Amino acid sequence: MVLSKYNGEWLQERRGGIIGAILNSVARSEQGFRVGRRGRRFPRNFKLRFFHWLVALLLAALFLLYFATFDLKLLSNGNEEENNLSLSQEVHQKISIHDAAVTPPKSKRRKQHFPCEVGLAAAVDNIIEPKNYMNFTEFSPEYVEREKNPLPANSLESRFGGYQTLKEREKSFVARNQTIHCGFVKGPPRFSSTGFELSENDKAYMSTCRVAVSSCIFGSSDFLRRPTSRLISEFSKKNVCFVMFVDEQTLSKLSSEGHIPDERGYVGLWKIVVVRNLPYLDMRKTGKVPKFLSHRLFPSSRVCHFQPL
């Protein structure tokens, strides 16, 4: 072992060939590293400054990451809203085009009203009217023709339905032979007519009807609808009475519209019956007379049907 001086220090030098040379080179490199490390010293507050810089960089990276994510969400939401808006506009446009293609143009002509279809037999040759009706109780009611009860003190005129007492009203619901108030009641001799006056010819015609179909127009409140002739058989035309009750005002309006009765009083299949001296000022109440009292207007009829217009 030999001592050698290197850079002012005594070093042990082991002479042993290759191994010794390797050890000597390692020793020299370590010595040089020590010398270099001694010459590069960091300031005392380097660690604190380095920590501050690291925290600042980390916060900046977090802010950049947050804003990048937020911008992506805004961009995606904006794209979704634009896509939804464009989709809704496209659907609305297609619906508008479909409606325009399906909806026919409105006609300026007046809408026609056709009768409802009723399933009837093709022929009426085999219809047989029953001779007796076992499901009905036979009784013969009579009706008050003239008011016999004294008029109330506060009444100055007679009424179309008469002055029925509460006791008479309770008895009228029982199906038995009795005399009841049922409209068309005449007042005492000194009083005027109660209304709904018909001509004798019209009364005679309606008393012969076995099957009646009636309707009414009062106060020009509606327009005339004629029964469709091609849908009604010849048998019905000969055996059914089609009666239209109108007042003078409605008759004048119908004539001005071209519905003028012929010499027999017909407009198409309708037999026009003029009613004078209407019993009520309210035309709706007057219209209830032919609707609910058809058995009084057609006393011989087996079937009465009121057809509203």
C-alpha positions as CSV (number, residue, x, y, z in Angstrom):
1,M,0.0,0.0,0.0
2,V,1.4,3.3,-1.1
3,L,0.3,6.8,0.1
4,S,-0.1,9.3,-2.6
5,K,-0.9,13.0,-2.4
6,Y,-3.8,14.3,-4.5
7,N,-5.1,17.9,-4.3
8,G,-3.4,18.4,-1.0
9,E,-4.7,15.1,0.6
10,W,-2.9,11.9,1.2
11,L,-4.6,9.0,-0.4
12,Q,-3.9,5.3,0.0
13,E,-3.1,3.7,-3.3
14,R,-3.3,0.0,-3.5
15,R,-1.2,-1.5,-6.1
16,G,-2.8,-4.6,-7.4
17,G,-3.2,-4.4,-11.1
18,I,-6.6,-3.9,-12.6
19,I,-8.5,-3.9,-9.3
20,G,-6.3,-1.3,-7.9
21,A,-6.7,0.9,-10.9
22,I,-10.5,0.7,-10.6
23,L,-10.5,1.6,-7.0
24,N,-8.2,4.5,-7.6
25,S,-10.5,5.8,-10.3
26,V,-13.6,5.5,-8.1
27,A,-11.8,7.3,-5.3
28,R,-10.8,10.1,-7.6
29,S,-14.4,10.5,-8.9
30,E,-15.8,10.6,-5.4
31,Q,-13.3,13.2,-4.4
32,G,-14.1,15.3,-7.4
33,F,-17.8,15.1,-6.7
34,R,-17.3,16.3,-3.2
35,V,-15.3,19.2,-4.3
36,G,-18.0,20.2,-6.9
37,R,-20.8,19.8,-4.3
38,R,-19.0,22.0,-1.9
39,G,-18.8,24.8,-4.5
40,R,-22.7,24.8,-5.4
41,R,-24.6,25.7,-2.3
42,F,-28.4,26.7,-2.4
43,P,-29.7,29.6,-0.3
44,R,-31.2,28.9,3.1
45,N,-34.9,29.8,2.0
46,F,-34.7,27.8,-1.2
47,K,-37.0,25.1,0.0
48,L,-39.7,27.6,1.1
49,R,-39.6,29.4,-2.3
50,F,-39.7,26.1,-4.1
51,F,-42.8,25.1,-2.1
52,H,-44.5,28.4,-2.9
53,W,-43.8,28.0,-6.6
54,L,-45.0,24.4,-6.5
55,V,-48.3,25.4,-4.9
56,A,-48.8,28.3,-7.3
57,L,-48.2,26.0,-10.3
58,L,-50.6,23.4,-8.8
59,L,-53.4,26.0,-8.3
60,A,-52.9,27.4,-11.8
61,A,-53.2,23.8,-13.2
62,L,-56.4,23.3,-11.3
63,F,-57.9,26.5,-12.5
64,L,-57.0,25.7,-16.1
65,L,-58.5,22.2,-15.8
66,Y,-61.7,23.6,-14.2
67,F,-62.2,26.3,-16.9
68,A,-61.5,23.8,-19.6
69,T,-64.1,21.4,-18.3
70,F,-66.7,24.3,-17.8
71,D,-66.2,25.5,-21.3
72,L,-66.7,22.0,-22.7
73,K,-70.0,21.7,-20.8
74,L,-71.2,25.1,-22.1
75,L,-70.2,24.0,-25.6
76,S,-72.0,20.7,-25.3
77,N,-75.1,22.3,-23.8
78,G,-75.1,24.9,-26.5
79,N,-74.8,22.2,-29.1
80,E,-77.7,20.2,-27.5
81,E,-79.9,23.3,-27.4
82,E,-79.2,24.1,-31.0
83,N,-79.9,20.4,-32.0
84,N,-83.1,20.4,-30.0
85,L,-84.2,23.7,-31.5
86,S,-83.4,22.6,-35.0
87,L,-85.2,19.3,-34.4
88,S,-88.3,21.0,-33.0
89,Q,-88.4,23.4,-35.9
90,E,-88.0,20.5,-38.3
91,V,-90.9,18.6,-36.6
92,H,-93.1,21.7,-36.6
93,Q,-92.4,22.3,-40.2
94,K,-93.3,18.7,-41.1
95,I,-96.5,18.9,-39.1
96,S,-97.5,22.1,-40.8
97,I,-96.8,20.6,-44.2
98,H,-98.8,17.5,-43.2
99,D,-101.7,19.6,-41.9
100,A,-101.7,21.7,-45.0
101,A,-101.7,18.6,-47.2
102,V,-104.5,16.8,-45.2
103,T,-106.8,19.8,-44.3
104,P,-109.0,20.5,-47.3
105,P,-109.7,24.1,-48.2
106,K,-112.8,25.5,-46.6
107,S,-115.8,25.9,-48.9
108,K,-117.6,29.2,-49.1
109,R,-120.9,27.4,-49.7
110,R,-123.3,26.9,-46.9
111,K,-122.9,23.6,-45.0
112,Q,-125.7,21.2,-45.7
113,H,-127.2,19.1,-42.9
114,F,-128.2,15.6,-43.9
115,P,-130.5,13.3,-41.8
116,C,-129.0,10.6,-39.7
117,E,-128.9,7.1,-41.2
118,V,-131.4,4.7,-39.7
119,G,-131.2,1.0,-40.4
120,L,-134.7,0.0,-41.7
121,A,-136.0,-3.0,-43.6
122,A,-136.0,-2.8,-47.3
123,A,-139.7,-3.7,-47.6
124,V,-142.7,-3.1,-45.4
125,D,-145.0,-5.7,-47.0
126,N,-144.8,-8.1,-44.1
127,I,-145.4,-5.7,-41.3
128,I,-148.5,-6.7,-39.3
129,E,-149.9,-4.4,-36.6
130,P,-150.8,-6.2,-33.4
131,K,-154.5,-6.3,-32.6
132,N,-154.0,-5.9,-28.8
133,Y,-151.4,-4.6,-26.6
134,M,-151.1,-6.7,-23.5
135,N,-148.3,-4.6,-21.9
136,F,-150.4,-1.5,-21.6
137,T,-153.1,-0.6,-19.1
138,E,-156.2,0.7,-20.8
139,F,-157.6,3.9,-19.4
140,S,-159.3,6.9,-21.1
141,P,-158.1,10.3,-19.8
142,E,-160.0,13.4,-20.6
143,Y,-158.7,16.9,-20.7
144,V,-159.9,20.2,-19.3
145,E,-161.2,22.2,-22.2
146,R,-162.3,25.3,-20.3
147,E,-161.1,26.6,-17.0
148,K,-163.8,26.0,-14.3
149,N,-161.7,27.0,-11.3
150,P,-161.9,30.7,-10.3
151,L,-158.9,32.6,-11.4
152,P,-156.5,33.8,-8.8
153,A,-157.0,37.4,-7.5
154,N,-153.7,38.6,-8.9
155,S,-154.3,37.1,-12.4
156,L,-155.8,39.2,-15.1
157,E,-155.8,36.6,-17.9
158,S,-156.1,32.9,-18.4
159,R,-153.1,30.7,-19.1
160,F,-152.5,28.1,-21.8
161,G,-151.9,25.4,-19.2
162,G,-154.8,26.5,-17.0
163,Y,-154.7,27.0,-13.2
164,Q,-154.1,23.5,-11.8
165,T,-154.3,23.0,-8.0
166,L,-151.7,21.0,-6.1
167,K,-154.2,18.3,-5.4
168,E,-155.2,18.0,-9.0
169,R,-151.5,17.8,-10.0
170,E,-150.8,14.9,-7.6
171,K,-153.8,13.0,-9.0
172,S,-152.7,13.5,-12.6
173,F,-149.7,11.1,-12.2
174,V,-152.0,8.1,-11.5
175,A,-152.9,6.1,-14.7
176,R,-156.7,5.9,-14.4
177,N,-159.7,7.4,-16.0
178,Q,-159.8,11.1,-15.0
179,T,-159.9,14.6,-16.4
180,I,-156.5,16.5,-16.2
181,H,-155.0,19.8,-17.3
182,C,-152.9,19.2,-20.4
183,G,-152.6,22.5,-22.3
184,F,-155.1,24.1,-24.7
185,V,-157.2,25.3,-21.8
186,K,-159.7,28.0,-22.7
187,G,-160.5,30.8,-20.3
188,P,-163.8,32.1,-19.1
189,P,-166.1,33.7,-21.8
190,R,-164.9,37.2,-21.0
191,F,-161.2,36.3,-21.4
192,S,-159.3,36.1,-24.7
193,S,-157.9,32.9,-26.1
194,T,-155.0,31.2,-24.4
195,G,-153.1,30.8,-27.6
196,F,-151.8,28.2,-30.1
197,E,-154.7,28.6,-32.5
198,L,-155.0,26.3,-35.5
199,S,-157.3,26.5,-38.5
200,E,-160.1,23.9,-38.7
201,N,-158.7,22.5,-41.9
202,D,-155.3,21.8,-40.2
203,K,-157.1,20.2,-37.2
204,A,-159.1,17.9,-39.5
205,Y,-155.9,16.9,-41.3
206,M,-154.0,16.1,-38.1
207,S,-156.9,14.1,-36.7
208,T,-156.5,11.6,-39.5
209,C,-152.8,11.0,-38.9
210,R,-151.9,7.5,-37.7
211,V,-148.1,8.0,-37.7
212,A,-146.9,11.6,-37.3
213,V,-143.4,13.2,-37.6
214,S,-143.5,16.9,-36.6
215,S,-141.1,19.8,-36.0
216,C,-141.5,23.5,-35.5
217,I,-139.9,26.9,-36.2
218,F,-141.0,30.0,-34.2
219,G,-139.7,33.5,-34.4
220,S,-137.6,32.8,-37.5
221,S,-135.1,31.1,-35.2
222,D,-134.0,28.5,-37.7
223,F,-134.0,27.6,-41.3
224,L,-136.1,24.9,-43.0
225,R,-134.6,21.4,-43.5
226,R,-136.5,19.2,-45.9
227,P,-136.6,15.4,-45.4
228,T,-134.5,13.7,-48.1
229,S,-137.1,12.3,-50.4
230,R,-134.9,9.6,-51.9
231,L,-134.2,8.1,-48.5
232,I,-138.0,7.8,-47.6
233,S,-140.0,5.0,-49.1
234,E,-143.2,5.5,-51.0
235,F,-145.1,3.6,-48.2
236,S,-143.9,6.2,-45.7
237,K,-144.8,9.1,-47.9
238,K,-148.3,7.8,-48.2
239,N,-148.9,6.8,-44.5
240,V,-146.8,9.2,-42.5
241,C,-147.8,12.8,-41.8
242,F,-144.8,15.2,-41.9
243,V,-146.0,18.4,-40.2
244,M,-144.1,21.6,-39.7
245,F,-145.5,24.1,-37.2
246,V,-144.6,27.7,-37.9
247,D,-145.8,31.2,-37.0
248,E,-146.6,34.0,-39.4
249,Q,-143.2,35.6,-39.1
250,T,-141.4,32.4,-39.9
251,L,-143.7,31.7,-42.8
252,S,-142.9,35.1,-44.3
253,K,-139.2,34.5,-44.0
254,L,-139.4,31.0,-45.5
255,S,-141.4,32.5,-48.5
256,S,-138.7,35.1,-49.0
257,E,-136.1,32.4,-49.1
258,G,-138.0,30.5,-51.8
259,H,-139.8,28.0,-49.6
260,I,-143.3,28.9,-50.7
261,P,-146.1,26.3,-49.9
262,D,-148.0,24.9,-52.8
263,E,-151.8,25.0,-53.2
264,R,-152.1,22.1,-50.7
265,G,-149.9,23.8,-48.1
266,Y,-146.8,21.6,-48.7
267,V,-143.1,22.5,-49.0
268,G,-141.5,19.3,-50.1
269,L,-142.8,16.6,-47.7
270,W,-143.6,19.1,-44.9
271,K,-147.2,20.0,-44.4
272,I,-147.0,23.6,-43.2
273,V,-149.3,24.4,-40.3
274,V,-149.5,28.0,-39.3
275,V,-149.9,28.7,-35.5
276,R,-151.5,32.0,-34.5
277,N,-151.6,33.7,-31.1
278,L,-148.5,32.1,-29.6
279,P,-149.1,31.1,-25.9
280,Y,-145.7,32.3,-24.7
281,L,-143.4,35.2,-25.4
282,D,-140.4,32.9,-25.1
283,M,-140.2,31.0,-28.4
284,R,-138.4,28.2,-26.6
285,K,-141.3,27.6,-24.4
286,T,-143.7,27.7,-27.3
287,G,-141.6,25.1,-29.1
288,K,-142.3,22.7,-26.2
289,V,-146.0,22.5,-27.1
290,P,-145.6,20.4,-30.3
291,K,-142.7,18.5,-28.6
292,F,-144.5,17.4,-25.4
293,L,-148.2,17.7,-26.4
294,S,-148.1,15.8,-29.7
295,H,-150.8,13.5,-28.4
296,R,-153.1,16.5,-28.2
297,L,-152.2,17.7,-31.7
298,F,-152.5,14.3,-33.3
299,P,-155.4,12.6,-31.3
300,S,-155.7,9.5,-33.6
301,S,-152.0,8.9,-34.0
302,R,-150.4,5.7,-32.7
303,V,-146.8,6.9,-33.1
304,C,-145.7,10.6,-32.8
305,H,-142.1,11.6,-33.3
306,F,-140.9,15.2,-32.8
307,Q,-137.9,15.9,-35.1
308,P,-135.8,18.9,-33.8
309,L,-134.1,20.9,-36.6
